[in-house]
Amino acid sequence: QATPAPEPTRPAPARPAPATPAPRAEAARAGLNFSERKRLETLPAVIERLEAEIDKLTEFLAQPDLFQTAPAKFAKASDALVERQQALAAAEEEWLDLAERDQG
């Protein structure tokens, strides 16, 4: 029995390197536009407001009998707390990104 000859392997075509830098790196070098600069200026107040809301919700949820006496309020406050924490994390990340780009 004759074994079939293996097919010759073709080398994969080399991919050319991208001619332009990544959009994020390019944007970082360009600085901030007017709306980004305005957002950078307003974010500290947004962050402060979210932190205050988180503090109030945390204090409200700390009531020892809240879950037993008002489970609907507890659930609503818990959901609101999670939303505010996520919004705070996003705002802080956005501020850091804008501040870093403003420095560059």
Phi, psi and omega in degrees: 000133180266133177274136180295145180290137179296144179290140179293139180273138178260135177292143179294138179296138180290135178275131178290147178293144179299136183282334182249148177292165179301146182303323181295318180293321179295317180295325181296325180283336184284345183084196183255143173275181185300313183292326177292320179296319178296318179297319178300323180287328184270341183299321178303321178292322178296315180297317179297317179296317180296321178297320179295318179296320178297317178299315180296316179295320179297317178296318179297316181288345181282354178298127188298326184253012184300315182299323182280322184274329182218071184298328179293317177295321179299314181296316180296316179293323178296315178298317179296322179297315179298316179299315181294321179295320178293318178296321178296314179300318179294318180295318179295319179295317178297317180298315180298317180298312181295319180296321179294318179291328179291328179290328186279000000 
